[in-house]
Amino acid sequence: MNKRRIGRMVVWLIPILMIMWGSYQLIDLYQGKTSRANASRMLYEASQFQIELMSRFMSEAQNARTSAELNAVKNAVYSASFVHDRLVRAYPAGQIDGLESLAELLQYILHLQIGGDRPLKEEERETLHELEPVVTKLAEAYGGLMTERAELNRYERSLLKQLDDDLSKIVQRYN
């Protein structure tokens, strides 16, 4: 009778252990996805912050009188471009579009500063005035790009692409 009892315990113990091990694996798998989603969300938040900062500095830059006053916006555009590129790389290809206009905008600002600290021409100041509302819209659209669950919003993705194209057109016109 003792051997029978041990046999029954083994028969019940093996499925119980298999269920516990499977449950542990499922919990571990779920937690792994959650941590990846959290990391993507945090990278997005850093990128969103840099885009908002760039927008604020662009608002101030439209009042600039000299090329040296564009240093803050230049640094903000560089930071926003850098962090957004990292966000793009964190997702599979094609899920988040790059913002090529940021690199073009950075080149434009650097072009304005090549001659050192000099007064900005009227047409350069007008360009900054023209860029500011597009950058503001870009920052607003960027704010809705991702949900709290790290899911991408399709509408904002297409809006960002359009605003990126608009920004590129303005910069290329004056470059």
VMD Tcl script that builds the backbone (N, CA, C; Angstrom):
set m [mol new atoms 525]
animate dup $m
set s [atomselect $m all]
$s set {name element resname resid chain x y z} {
  {N N MET 1 A 0.814 -1.169 0.000}
  {CA C MET 1 A 0.000 0.000 0.000}
  {C C MET 1 A 0.870 1.250 0.000}
  {N N ASN 2 A 1.985 1.187 0.579}
  {CA C ASN 2 A 2.925 2.287 0.634}
  {C C ASN 2 A 3.439 2.640 -0.763}
  {N N LYS 3 A 3.719 1.604 -1.555}
  {CA C LYS 3 A 4.195 1.833 -2.923}
  {C C LYS 3 A 3.098 2.460 -3.774}
  {N N ARG 4 A 1.863 2.053 -3.523}
  {CA C ARG 4 A 0.727 2.617 -4.255}
  {C C ARG 4 A 0.579 4.109 -3.965}
  {N N ARG 5 A 0.690 4.461 -2.737}
  {CA C ARG 5 A 0.571 5.862 -2.331}
  {C C ARG 5 A 1.671 6.707 -2.981}
  {N N ILE 6 A 2.864 6.213 -2.958}
  {CA C ILE 6 A 3.991 6.919 -3.578}
  {C C ILE 6 A 3.750 7.043 -5.077}
  {N N GLY 7 A 3.258 6.018 -5.707}
  {CA C GLY 7 A 2.956 6.046 -7.137}
  {C C GLY 7 A 1.908 7.100 -7.481}
  {N N ARG 8 A 0.838 7.156 -6.671}
  {CA C ARG 8 A -0.210 8.166 -6.884}
  {C C ARG 8 A 0.335 9.578 -6.689}
  {N N MET 9 A 1.167 9.747 -5.682}
  {CA C MET 9 A 1.742 11.075 -5.432}
  {C C MET 9 A 2.607 11.521 -6.612}
  {N N VAL 10 A 3.380 10.599 -7.153}
  {CA C VAL 10 A 4.231 10.924 -8.307}
  {C C VAL 10 A 3.364 11.273 -9.509}
  {N N VAL 11 A 2.287 10.503 -9.706}
  {CA C VAL 11 A 1.381 10.770 -10.830}
  {C C VAL 11 A 0.760 12.153 -10.703}
  {N N TRP 12 A 0.416 12.593 -9.529}
  {CA C TRP 12 A -0.165 13.923 -9.323}
  {C C TRP 12 A 0.902 15.004 -9.238}
  {N N LEU 13 A 2.050 14.689 -8.735}
  {CA C LEU 13 A 3.115 15.670 -8.549}
  {C C LEU 13 A 3.678 16.163 -9.888}
  {N N ILE 14 A 3.838 15.269 -10.840}
  {CA C ILE 14 A 4.407 15.658 -12.144}
  {C C ILE 14 A 3.516 16.679 -12.853}
  {N N PRO 15 A 2.198 16.488 -12.993}
  {CA C PRO 15 A 1.381 17.523 -13.648}
  {C C PRO 15 A 1.349 18.843 -12.869}
  {N N ILE 16 A 1.343 18.742 -11.551}
  {CA C ILE 16 A 1.336 19.965 -10.745}
  {C C ILE 16 A 2.613 20.759 -10.983}
  {N N LEU 17 A 3.757 20.078 -11.000}
  {CA C LEU 17 A 5.034 20.753 -11.277}
  {C C LEU 17 A 5.051 21.342 -12.691}
  {N N MET 18 A 4.499 20.629 -13.657}
  {CA C MET 18 A 4.442 21.125 -15.043}
  {C C MET 18 A 3.565 22.378 -15.129}
  {N N ILE 19 A 2.460 22.388 -14.438}
  {CA C ILE 19 A 1.573 23.561 -14.435}
  {C C ILE 19 A 2.263 24.741 -13.772}
  {N N MET 20 A 2.934 24.497 -12.655}
  {CA C MET 20 A 3.641 25.585 -11.962}
  {C C MET 20 A 4.767 26.137 -12.837}
  {N N TRP 21 A 5.527 25.264 -13.477}
  {CA C TRP 21 A 6.631 25.706 -14.335}
  {C C TRP 21 A 6.098 26.492 -15.537}
  {N N GLY 22 A 5.015 26.019 -16.145}
  {CA C GLY 22 A 4.400 26.728 -17.279}
  {C C GLY 22 A 3.880 28.099 -16.867}
  {N N SER 23 A 3.267 28.170 -15.695}
  {CA C SER 23 A 2.770 29.457 -15.191}
  {C C SER 23 A 3.915 30.425 -14.961}
  {N N TYR 24 A 4.989 29.919 -14.392}
  {CA C TYR 24 A 6.166 30.759 -14.164}
  {C C TYR 24 A 6.703 31.301 -15.488}
  {N N GLN 25 A 6.763 30.455 -16.506}
  {CA C GLN 25 A 7.255 30.869 -17.825}
  {C C GLN 25 A 6.353 31.946 -18.437}
  {N N LEU 26 A 5.036 31.784 -18.311}
  {CA C LEU 26 A 4.100 32.778 -18.846}
  {C C LEU 26 A 4.238 34.113 -18.124}
  {N N ILE 27 A 4.375 34.068 -16.816}
  {CA C ILE 27 A 4.544 35.301 -16.047}
  {C C ILE 27 A 5.835 35.994 -16.439}
  {N N ASP 28 A 6.909 35.228 -16.584}
  {CA C ASP 28 A 8.199 35.786 -16.981}
  {C C ASP 28 A 8.122 36.395 -18.382}
  {N N LEU 29 A 7.442 35.726 -19.299}
  {CA C LEU 29 A 7.274 36.243 -20.652}
  {C C LEU 29 A 6.498 37.553 -20.640}
  {N N TYR 30 A 5.430 37.609 -19.869}
  {CA C TYR 30 A 4.625 38.835 -19.776}
  {C C TYR 30 A 5.435 39.979 -19.178}
  {N N GLN 31 A 6.174 39.707 -18.131}
  {CA C GLN 31 A 6.977 40.755 -17.502}
  {C C GLN 31 A 8.071 41.242 -18.427}
  {N N GLY 32 A 8.619 40.381 -19.253}
  {CA C GLY 32 A 9.641 40.781 -20.213}
  {C C GLY 32 A 9.084 41.742 -21.243}
  {N N LYS 33 A 7.887 41.485 -21.729}
  {CA C LYS 33 A 7.247 42.387 -22.691}
  {C C LYS 33 A 6.916 43.711 -22.044}
  {N N THR 34 A 6.478 43.661 -20.802}
  {CA C THR 34 A 6.150 44.892 -20.088}
  {C C THR 34 A 7.373 45.759 -19.911}
  {N N SER 35 A 8.501 45.154 -19.564}
  {CA C SER 35 A 9.709 45.966 -19.366}
  {C C SER 35 A 10.188 46.552 -20.685}
  {N N ARG 36 A 10.060 45.800 -21.792}
  {CA C ARG 36 A 10.429 46.361 -23.098}
  {C C ARG 36 A 9.500 47.507 -23.474}
  {N N ALA 37 A 8.201 47.340 -23.201}
  {CA C ALA 37 A 7.229 48.398 -23.490}
  {C C ALA 37 A 7.535 49.625 -22.639}
  {N N ASN 38 A 7.888 49.410 -21.382}
  {CA C ASN 38 A 8.225 50.529 -20.509}
  {C C ASN 38 A 9.473 51.250 -21.000}
  {N N ALA 39 A 10.472 50.500 -21.449}
  {CA C ALA 39 A 11.691 51.126 -21.965}
  {C C ALA 39 A 11.390 51.939 -23.221}
  {N N SER 40 A 10.556 51.407 -24.098}
  {CA C SER 40 A 10.176 52.148 -25.306}
  {C C SER 40 A 9.391 53.395 -24.942}
  {N N ARG 41 A 8.521 53.262 -23.979}
  {CA C ARG 41 A 7.722 54.411 -23.540}
  {C C ARG 41 A 8.624 55.494 -22.942}
  {N N MET 42 A 9.606 55.088 -22.149}
  {CA C MET 42 A 10.510 56.067 -21.538}
  {C C MET 42 A 11.378 56.748 -22.602}
  {N N LEU 43 A 11.819 56.000 -23.601}
  {CA C LEU 43 A 12.592 56.597 -24.691}
  {C C LEU 43 A 11.721 57.580 -25.469}
  {N N TYR 44 A 10.453 57.221 -25.682}
  {CA C TYR 44 A 9.525 58.137 -26.347}
  {C C TYR 44 A 9.352 59.418 -25.531}
  {N N GLU 45 A 9.195 59.280 -24.210}
  {CA C GLU 45 A 9.016 60.456 -23.366}
  {C C GLU 45 A 10.235 61.372 -23.410}
  {N N ALA 46 A 11.427 60.786 -23.456}
  {CA C ALA 46 A 12.640 61.601 -23.577}
  {C C ALA 46 A 12.647 62.318 -24.922}
  {N N SER 47 A 12.256 61.615 -25.970}
  {CA C SER 47 A 12.206 62.215 -27.299}
  {C C SER 47 A 11.148 63.314 -27.364}
  {N N GLN 48 A 10.003 63.058 -26.753}
  {CA C GLN 48 A 8.935 64.057 -26.731}
  {C C GLN 48 A 9.405 65.319 -26.001}
  {N N PHE 49 A 10.099 65.144 -24.899}
  {CA C PHE 49 A 10.624 66.283 -24.148}
  {C C PHE 49 A 11.577 67.103 -25.014}
  {N N GLN 50 A 12.459 66.441 -25.752}
  {CA C GLN 50 A 13.412 67.148 -26.603}
  {C C GLN 50 A 12.705 67.891 -27.743}
  {N N ILE 51 A 11.674 67.285 -28.291}
  {CA C ILE 51 A 10.909 67.943 -29.359}
  {C C ILE 51 A 10.202 69.178 -28.807}
  {N N GLU 52 A 9.618 69.076 -27.624}
  {CA C GLU 52 A 8.957 70.231 -27.001}
  {C C GLU 52 A 9.966 71.333 -26.691}
  {N N LEU 53 A 11.125 70.949 -26.217}
  {CA C LEU 53 A 12.182 71.914 -25.932}
  {C C LEU 53 A 12.604 72.629 -27.210}
  {N N MET 54 A 12.743 71.865 -28.286}
  {CA C MET 54 A 13.099 72.453 -29.576}
  {C C MET 54 A 12.029 73.455 -30.013}
  {N N SER 55 A 10.779 73.114 -29.811}
  {CA C SER 55 A 9.683 74.002 -30.187}
  {C C SER 55 A 9.742 75.309 -29.393}
  {N N ARG 56 A 10.014 75.206 -28.102}
  {CA C ARG 56 A 10.118 76.418 -27.267}
  {C C ARG 56 A 11.276 77.311 -27.712}
  {N N PHE 57 A 12.412 76.689 -27.978}
  {CA C PHE 57 A 13.562 77.474 -28.419}
  {C C PHE 57 A 13.350 78.062 -29.809}
  {N N MET 58 A 12.590 77.354 -30.652}
  {CA C MET 58 A 12.279 77.900 -31.978}
  {C C MET 58 A 11.380 79.123 -31.847}
  {N N SER 59 A 10.482 79.104 -30.866}
  {CA C SER 59 A 9.631 80.273 -30.614}
  {C C SER 59 A 10.481 81.478 -30.223}
  {N N GLU 60 A 11.502 81.243 -29.429}
  {CA C GLU 60 A 12.401 82.325 -29.031}
  {C C GLU 60 A 13.315 82.747 -30.187}
  {N N ALA 61 A 13.685 81.789 -31.037}
  {CA C ALA 61 A 14.619 82.075 -32.126}
  {C C ALA 61 A 14.024 82.996 -33.184}
  {N N GLN 62 A 12.714 83.005 -33.305}
  {CA C GLN 62 A 12.118 83.878 -34.325}
  {C C GLN 62 A 12.326 85.348 -33.998}
  {N N ASN 63 A 12.689 85.658 -32.752}
  {CA C ASN 63 A 12.979 87.031 -32.354}
  {C C ASN 63 A 14.472 87.345 -32.358}
  {N N ALA 64 A 15.279 86.390 -32.809}
  {CA C ALA 64 A 16.735 86.566 -32.800}
  {C C ALA 64 A 17.149 87.668 -33.776}
  {N N ARG 65 A 18.132 88.423 -33.369}
  {CA C ARG 65 A 18.675 89.485 -34.224}
  {C C ARG 65 A 20.048 89.104 -34.779}
  {N N THR 66 A 20.760 88.225 -34.042}
  {CA C THR 66 A 22.092 87.806 -34.487}
  {C C THR 66 A 22.150 86.287 -34.566}
  {N N SER 67 A 23.124 85.794 -35.305}
  {CA C SER 67 A 23.263 84.345 -35.466}
  {C C SER 67 A 23.681 83.659 -34.170}
  {N N ALA 68 A 24.345 84.356 -33.283}
  {CA C ALA 68 A 24.755 83.769 -32.003}
  {C C ALA 68 A 23.546 83.455 -31.122}
  {N N GLU 69 A 22.462 84.160 -31.312}
  {CA C GLU 69 A 21.251 83.918 -30.525}
  {C C GLU 69 A 20.545 82.621 -30.924}
  {N N LEU 70 A 21.063 81.942 -31.949}
  {CA C LEU 70 A 20.471 80.688 -32.410}
  {C C LEU 70 A 21.133 79.464 -31.783}
  {N N ASN 71 A 22.092 79.672 -30.882}
  {CA C ASN 71 A 22.796 78.539 -30.264}
  {C C ASN 71 A 21.853 77.613 -29.516}
  {N N ALA 72 A 20.927 78.155 -28.766}
  {CA C ALA 72 A 20.015 77.322 -27.976}
  {C C ALA 72 A 19.135 76.458 -28.875}
  {N N VAL 73 A 18.602 77.043 -29.934}
  {CA C VAL 73 A 17.743 76.258 -30.830}
  {C C VAL 73 A 18.583 75.233 -31.592}
  {N N LYS 74 A 19.801 75.574 -31.935}
  {CA C LYS 74 A 20.684 74.617 -32.617}
  {C C LYS 74 A 20.912 73.391 -31.737}
  {N N ASN 75 A 21.230 73.619 -30.465}
  {CA C ASN 75 A 21.458 72.501 -29.540}
  {C C ASN 75 A 20.188 71.679 -29.334}
  {N N ALA 76 A 19.047 72.355 -29.260}
  {CA C ALA 76 A 17.776 71.651 -29.063}
  {C C ALA 76 A 17.415 70.805 -30.285}
  {N N VAL 77 A 17.654 71.323 -31.473}
  {CA C VAL 77 A 17.365 70.566 -32.691}
  {C C VAL 77 A 18.275 69.342 -32.758}
  {N N TYR 78 A 19.543 69.515 -32.425}
  {CA C TYR 78 A 20.474 68.386 -32.428}
  {C C TYR 78 A 20.015 67.315 -31.436}
  {N N SER 79 A 19.670 67.718 -30.227}
  {CA C SER 79 A 19.231 66.760 -29.202}
  {C C SER 79 A 17.953 66.044 -29.618}
  {N N ALA 80 A 17.002 66.794 -30.152}
  {CA C ALA 80 A 15.737 66.193 -30.583}
  {C C ALA 80 A 15.977 65.180 -31.700}
  {N N SER 81 A 16.827 65.542 -32.637}
  {CA C SER 81 A 17.144 64.638 -33.741}
  {C C SER 81 A 17.822 63.370 -33.233}
  {N N PHE 82 A 18.765 63.528 -32.332}
  {CA C PHE 82 A 19.512 62.394 -31.788}
  {C C PHE 82 A 18.589 61.422 -31.053}
  {N N VAL 83 A 17.761 61.936 -30.157}
  {CA C VAL 83 A 16.898 61.061 -29.358}
  {C C VAL 83 A 15.814 60.426 -30.237}
  {N N HIS 84 A 15.274 61.184 -31.191}
  {CA C HIS 84 A 14.260 60.598 -32.073}
  {C C HIS 84 A 14.861 59.468 -32.911}
  {N N ASP 85 A 16.088 59.648 -33.384}
  {CA C ASP 85 A 16.741 58.573 -34.138}
  {C C ASP 85 A 16.883 57.311 -33.289}
  {N N ARG 86 A 17.166 57.457 -32.019}
  {CA C ARG 86 A 17.261 56.297 -31.122}
  {C C ARG 86 A 15.901 55.641 -30.948}
  {N N LEU 87 A 14.856 56.441 -30.893}
  {CA C LEU 87 A 13.503 55.895 -30.788}
  {C C LEU 87 A 13.148 55.110 -32.050}
  {N N VAL 88 A 13.492 55.644 -33.197}
  {CA C VAL 88 A 13.217 54.954 -34.462}
  {C C VAL 88 A 13.920 53.604 -34.478}
  {N N ARG 89 A 15.155 53.562 -34.007}
  {CA C ARG 89 A 15.930 52.316 -33.993}
  {C C ARG 89 A 15.397 51.303 -32.979}
  {N N ALA 90 A 14.687 51.765 -31.976}
  {CA C ALA 90 A 14.163 50.862 -30.944}
  {C C ALA 90 A 12.961 50.058 -31.441}
  {N N TYR 91 A 12.361 50.481 -32.544}
  {CA C TYR 91 A 11.196 49.799 -33.092}
  {C C TYR 91 A 11.575 49.117 -34.403}
  {N N PRO 92 A 10.811 48.095 -34.788}
  {CA C PRO 92 A 11.065 47.460 -36.088}
  {C C PRO 92 A 10.946 48.476 -37.224}
  {N N ALA 93 A 11.679 48.236 -38.277}
  {CA C ALA 93 A 11.729 49.159 -39.417}
  {C C ALA 93 A 10.329 49.486 -39.924}
  {N N GLY 94 A 10.094 50.772 -40.139}
  {CA C GLY 94 A 8.839 51.238 -40.707}
  {C C GLY 94 A 7.752 51.583 -39.706}
  {N N GLN 95 A 7.948 51.251 -38.437}
  {CA C GLN 95 A 6.905 51.567 -37.465}
  {C C GLN 95 A 6.924 53.044 -37.085}
  {N N ILE 96 A 8.093 53.630 -36.960}
  {CA C ILE 96 A 8.216 55.062 -36.680}
  {C C ILE 96 A 9.112 55.654 -37.760}
  {N N ASP 97 A 8.632 56.701 -38.400}
  {CA C ASP 97 A 9.416 57.357 -39.443}
  {C C ASP 97 A 10.445 58.289 -38.825}
  {N N GLY 98 A 11.574 58.387 -39.502}
  {CA C GLY 98 A 12.585 59.345 -39.072}
  {C C GLY 98 A 12.121 60.758 -39.387}
  {N N LEU 99 A 12.683 61.721 -38.704}
  {CA C LEU 99 A 12.383 63.132 -38.967}
  {C C LEU 99 A 13.598 63.751 -39.652}
  {N N GLU 100 A 13.679 63.541 -40.958}
  {CA C GLU 100 A 14.816 64.036 -41.729}
  {C C GLU 100 A 14.894 65.557 -41.719}
  {N N SER 101 A 13.761 66.196 -41.533}
  {CA C SER 101 A 13.742 67.659 -41.535}
  {C C SER 101 A 14.563 68.240 -40.386}
  {N N LEU 102 A 14.719 67.490 -39.303}
  {CA C LEU 102 A 15.509 68.000 -38.184}
  {C C LEU 102 A 16.980 68.142 -38.573}
  {N N ALA 103 A 17.491 67.171 -39.319}
  {CA C ALA 103 A 18.876 67.267 -39.794}
  {C C ALA 103 A 19.018 68.446 -40.754}
  {N N GLU 104 A 18.020 68.655 -41.606}
  {CA C GLU 104 A 18.059 69.784 -42.546}
  {C C GLU 104 A 17.966 71.115 -41.808}
  {N N LEU 105 A 17.124 71.159 -40.780}
  {CA C LEU 105 A 16.992 72.370 -39.976}
  {C C LEU 105 A 18.297 72.670 -39.249}
  {N N LEU 106 A 18.938 71.649 -38.736}
  {CA C LEU 106 A 20.227 71.825 -38.065}
  {C C LEU 106 A 21.261 72.372 -39.050}
  {N N GLN 107 A 21.284 71.834 -40.253}
  {CA C GLN 107 A 22.220 72.324 -41.265}
  {C C GLN 107 A 21.933 73.780 -41.628}
  {N N TYR 108 A 20.676 74.140 -41.687}
  {CA C TYR 108 A 20.307 75.516 -41.995}
  {C C TYR 108 A 20.807 76.470 -40.911}
  {N N ILE 109 A 20.601 76.094 -39.655}
  {CA C ILE 109 A 21.046 76.947 -38.549}
  {C C ILE 109 A 22.564 77.050 -38.535}
  {N N LEU 110 A 23.236 75.927 -38.772}
  {CA C LEU 110 A 24.705 75.958 -38.841}
  {C C LEU 110 A 25.182 76.848 -39.989}
  {N N HIS 111 A 24.466 76.804 -41.092}
  {CA C HIS 111 A 24.788 77.658 -42.238}
  {C C HIS 111 A 24.675 79.144 -41.857}
  {N N LEU 112 A 23.652 79.470 -41.078}
  {CA C LEU 112 A 23.480 80.854 -40.637}
  {C C LEU 112 A 24.621 81.289 -39.716}
  {N N GLN 113 A 25.208 80.350 -38.996}
  {CA C GLN 113 A 26.230 80.680 -38.012}
  {C C GLN 113 A 27.656 80.534 -38.530}
  {N N ILE 114 A 27.825 80.114 -39.758}
  {CA C ILE 114 A 29.176 79.882 -40.288}
  {C C ILE 114 A 30.038 81.130 -40.245}
  {N N GLY 115 A 29.499 82.254 -40.524}
  {CA C GLY 115 A 30.278 83.490 -40.552}
  {C C GLY 115 A 30.548 84.075 -39.178}
  {N N GLY 116 A 30.210 83.352 -38.133}
  {CA C GLY 116 A 30.394 83.885 -36.783}
  {C C GLY 116 A 29.169 84.672 -36.342}
  {N N ASP 117 A 29.345 85.449 -35.306}
  {CA C ASP 117 A 28.243 86.252 -34.781}
  {C C ASP 117 A 28.014 87.436 -35.700}
  {N N ARG 118 A 26.901 87.410 -36.395}
  {CA C ARG 118 A 26.564 88.478 -37.333}
  {C C ARG 118 A 25.083 88.755 -37.253}
  {N N PRO 119 A 24.670 89.938 -37.672}
  {CA C PRO 119 A 23.233 90.232 -37.699}
  {C C PRO 119 A 22.531 89.341 -38.734}
  {N N LEU 120 A 21.353 88.870 -38.391}
  {CA C LEU 120 A 20.579 88.064 -39.329}
  {C C LEU 120 A 19.933 88.964 -40.376}
  {N N LYS 121 A 19.901 88.477 -41.602}
  {CA C LYS 121 A 19.234 89.215 -42.674}
  {C C LYS 121 A 17.728 89.101 -42.477}
  {N N GLU 122 A 17.012 90.011 -43.077}
  {CA C GLU 122 A 15.555 90.021 -42.946}
  {C C GLU 122 A 14.937 88.722 -43.475}
  {N N GLU 123 A 15.435 88.212 -44.586}
  {CA C GLU 123 A 14.885 86.972 -45.147}
  {C C GLU 123 A 15.167 85.773 -44.229}
  {N N GLU 124 A 16.289 85.790 -43.527}
  {CA C GLU 124 A 16.598 84.723 -42.576}
  {C C GLU 124 A 15.652 84.778 -41.383}
  {N N ARG 125 A 15.366 85.968 -40.938}
  {CA C ARG 125 A 14.416 86.131 -39.830}
  {C C ARG 125 A 13.006 85.706 -40.263}
  {N N GLU 126 A 12.644 86.013 -41.497}
  {CA C GLU 126 A 11.340 85.587 -42.020}
  {C C GLU 126 A 11.252 84.070 -42.100}
  {N N THR 127 A 12.348 83.431 -42.462}
  {CA C THR 127 A 12.377 81.969 -42.507}
  {C C THR 127 A 12.134 81.396 -41.124}
  {N N LEU 128 A 12.776 81.969 -40.115}
  {CA C LEU 128 A 12.570 81.509 -38.743}
  {C C LEU 128 A 11.113 81.706 -38.320}
  {N N HIS 129 A 10.509 82.808 -38.759}
  {CA C HIS 129 A 9.082 83.052 -38.471}
  {C C HIS 129 A 8.204 82.005 -39.157}
  {N N GLU 130 A 8.585 81.621 -40.359}
  {CA C GLU 130 A 7.817 80.636 -41.110}
  {C C GLU 130 A 7.983 79.224 -40.536}
  {N N LEU 131 A 9.147 78.933 -39.995}
  {CA C LEU 131 A 9.416 77.613 -39.426}
  {C C LEU 131 A 8.710 77.394 -38.092}
  {N N GLU 132 A 8.576 78.438 -37.316}
  {CA C GLU 132 A 8.070 78.308 -35.948}
  {C C GLU 132 A 6.704 77.634 -35.842}
  {N N PRO 133 A 5.680 78.038 -36.615}
  {CA C PRO 133 A 4.379 77.366 -36.455}
  {C C PRO 133 A 4.411 75.890 -36.872}
  {N N VAL 134 A 5.237 75.543 -37.842}
  {CA C VAL 134 A 5.323 74.146 -38.280}
  {C C VAL 134 A 5.990 73.305 -37.189}
  {N N VAL 135 A 7.034 73.859 -36.567}
  {CA C VAL 135 A 7.707 73.146 -35.472}
  {C C VAL 135 A 6.754 72.997 -34.289}
  {N N THR 136 A 5.941 74.005 -34.019}
  {CA C THR 136 A 4.965 73.924 -32.933}
  {C C THR 136 A 3.944 72.818 -33.210}
  {N N LYS 137 A 3.440 72.742 -34.438}
  {CA C LYS 137 A 2.497 71.680 -34.806}
  {C C LYS 137 A 3.160 70.305 -34.718}
  {N N LEU 138 A 4.431 70.238 -35.113}
  {CA C LEU 138 A 5.172 68.981 -35.028}
  {C C LEU 138 A 5.261 68.513 -33.576}
  {N N ALA 139 A 5.553 69.439 -32.674}
  {CA C ALA 139 A 5.645 69.092 -31.249}
  {C C ALA 139 A 4.291 68.635 -30.707}
  {N N GLU 140 A 3.221 69.280 -31.123}
  {CA C GLU 140 A 1.883 68.883 -30.671}
  {C C GLU 140 A 1.529 67.489 -31.174}
  {N N ALA 141 A 1.821 67.225 -32.451}
  {CA C ALA 141 A 1.527 65.907 -33.018}
  {C C ALA 141 A 2.394 64.830 -32.366}
  {N N TYR 142 A 3.617 65.176 -32.071}
  {CA C TYR 142 A 4.538 64.224 -31.443}
  {C C TYR 142 A 4.025 63.809 -30.068}
  {N N GLY 143 A 3.366 64.721 -29.382}
  {CA C GLY 143 A 2.825 64.426 -28.059}
  {C C GLY 143 A 1.790 63.321 -28.063}
  {N N GLY 144 A 1.134 63.096 -29.192}
  {CA C GLY 144 A 0.123 62.046 -29.274}
  {C C GLY 144 A 0.575 60.817 -30.034}
  {N N LEU 145 A 1.865 60.722 -30.323}
  {CA C LEU 145 A 2.381 59.614 -31.130}
  {C C LEU 145 A 2.220 58.261 -30.440}
  {N N MET 146 A 2.345 58.235 -29.111}
  {CA C MET 146 A 2.330 56.964 -28.400}
  {C C MET 146 A 1.339 57.009 -27.237}
  {N N THR 147 A 0.664 55.889 -27.033}
  {CA C THR 147 A -0.270 55.782 -25.910}
  {C C THR 147 A 0.494 55.406 -24.640}
  {N N GLU 148 A -0.212 55.387 -23.532}
  {CA C GLU 148 A 0.391 54.993 -22.257}
  {C C GLU 148 A 0.883 53.550 -22.290}
  {N N ARG 149 A 0.308 52.736 -23.156}
  {CA C ARG 149 A 0.699 51.329 -23.266}
  {C C ARG 149 A 1.805 51.116 -24.296}
  {N N ALA 150 A 2.437 52.188 -24.740}
  {CA C ALA 150 A 3.533 52.148 -25.716}
  {C C ALA 150 A 3.060 51.659 -27.088}
  {N N GLU 151 A 1.806 51.956 -27.433}
  {CA C GLU 151 A 1.278 51.637 -28.752}
  {C C GLU 151 A 1.289 52.909 -29.586}
  {N N LEU 152 A 1.588 52.773 -30.865}
  {CA C LEU 152 A 1.689 53.931 -31.748}
  {C C LEU 152 A 0.323 54.302 -32.314}
  {N N ASN 153 A 0.054 55.597 -32.396}
  {CA C ASN 153 A -1.177 56.112 -33.004}
  {C C ASN 153 A -0.929 56.359 -34.486}
  {N N ARG 154 A -1.748 55.753 -35.318}
  {CA C ARG 154 A -1.562 55.863 -36.769}
  {C C ARG 154 A -1.768 57.294 -37.273}
  {N N TYR 155 A -2.781 57.965 -36.753}
  {CA C TYR 155 A -3.072 59.321 -37.230}
  {C C TYR 155 A -1.887 60.249 -36.993}
  {N N GLU 156 A -1.329 60.207 -35.789}
  {CA C GLU 156 A -0.197 61.076 -35.472}
  {C C GLU 156 A 1.025 60.706 -36.293}
  {N N ARG 157 A 1.196 59.406 -36.589}
  {CA C ARG 157 A 2.322 58.991 -37.439}
  {C C ARG 157 A 2.232 59.646 -38.806}
  {N N SER 158 A 1.040 59.624 -39.405}
  {CA C SER 158 A 0.884 60.222 -40.738}
  {C C SER 158 A 0.982 61.742 -40.662}
  {N N LEU 159 A 0.466 62.328 -39.576}
  {CA C LEU 159 A 0.561 63.777 -39.392}
  {C C LEU 159 A 2.016 64.204 -39.217}
  {N N LEU 160 A 2.780 63.437 -38.453}
  {CA C LEU 160 A 4.211 63.735 -38.282}
  {C C LEU 160 A 4.946 63.678 -39.608}
  {N N LYS 161 A 4.623 62.688 -40.425}
  {CA C LYS 161 A 5.263 62.562 -41.744}
  {C C LYS 161 A 4.959 63.794 -42.591}
  {N N GLN 162 A 3.711 64.239 -42.575}
  {CA C GLN 162 A 3.323 65.418 -43.349}
  {C C GLN 162 A 4.038 66.668 -42.841}
  {N N LEU 163 A 4.086 66.845 -41.531}
  {CA C LEU 163 A 4.754 68.017 -40.957}
  {C C LEU 163 A 6.262 67.964 -41.196}
  {N N ASP 164 A 6.828 66.778 -41.175}
  {CA C ASP 164 A 8.249 66.604 -41.490}
  {C C ASP 164 A 8.514 67.043 -42.924}
  {N N ASP 165 A 7.639 66.650 -43.845}
  {CA C ASP 165 A 7.775 67.064 -45.248}
  {C C ASP 165 A 7.617 68.576 -45.393}
  {N N ASP 166 A 6.648 69.151 -44.687}
  {CA C ASP 166 A 6.431 70.599 -44.750}
  {C C ASP 166 A 7.652 71.360 -44.240}
  {N N LEU 167 A 8.205 70.901 -43.152}
  {CA C LEU 167 A 9.392 71.533 -42.571}
  {C C LEU 167 A 10.571 71.429 -43.531}
  {N N SER 168 A 10.722 70.288 -44.160}
  {CA C SER 168 A 11.803 70.099 -45.139}
  {C C SER 168 A 11.654 71.059 -46.315}
  {N N LYS 169 A 10.436 71.213 -46.790}
  {CA C LYS 169 A 10.198 72.111 -47.935}
  {C C LYS 169 A 10.590 73.552 -47.602}
  {N N ILE 170 A 10.234 73.989 -46.404}
  {CA C ILE 170 A 10.563 75.358 -46.004}
  {C C ILE 170 A 12.076 75.534 -45.912}
  {N N VAL 171 A 12.745 74.599 -45.274}
  {CA C VAL 171 A 14.199 74.698 -45.107}
  {C C VAL 171 A 14.901 74.639 -46.456}
  {N N GLN 172 A 14.474 73.730 -47.322}
  {CA C GLN 172 A 15.116 73.590 -48.621}
  {C C GLN 172 A 14.910 74.813 -49.515}
  {N N ARG 173 A 13.820 75.491 -49.315}
  {CA C ARG 173 A 13.555 76.700 -50.100}
  {C C ARG 173 A 14.599 77.783 -49.826}
  {N N TYR 174 A 15.076 77.823 -48.590}
  {CA C TYR 174 A 15.990 78.892 -48.192}
  {C C TYR 174 A 17.431 78.415 -48.043}
  {N N ASN 175 A 17.670 77.167 -48.248}
  {CA C ASN 175 A 19.017 76.633 -48.086}
  {C C ASN 175 A 19.820 76.726 -49.357}
}
mol reanalyze $m
mol bondsrecalc $m
mol representation Tube
mol addrep $m
